[in-house]
Amino acid sequence: MIPENTIDVSIALDMSGSISNEMGRDMLSEVKGIMEQFTSFKIKLWCFDTDVYNYAEFDESNVDEIDGQLACIFTCFCRVN
């Protein structure tokens, strides 16, 4: 691993009622964009509003699972709004 090409981050997505569907889509797109910018990464991801939910961890070995996770997050988000 080359340090400048590696990240280890935690991301909490605010999915409260003040977040519009468009804003939610933008946030999810940014998470996927982060993954595409680095050759090596660890991303801990979860959502919150009045509770914390949909915790997941991603790295380069399971990057293909992100689309399913993001779809799940967005589906849950849409039900709230």
Stockholm file with secondary structure:
# STOCKHOLM 1.0

chainA/1-81         MIPENTIDVSIALDMSGSISNEMGRDMLSEVKGIMEQFTSFKIKLWCFDTDVYNYAEFDESNVDEIDGQLACIFTCFCRVN
#=GR chainA/1-81 SS CCGGGEEEEEEEEECSTTSCHHHHHHHHHHHHHHHHHCSEEEEEEEEESSSEEEEEEEETTSGGGHHHHHHHHHHHHHHHC
#=GC SS_cons        CCGGGEEEEEEEEECSTTSCHHHHHHHHHHHHHHHHHCSEEEEEEEEESSSEEEEEEEETTSGGGHHHHHHHHHHHHHHHC
//
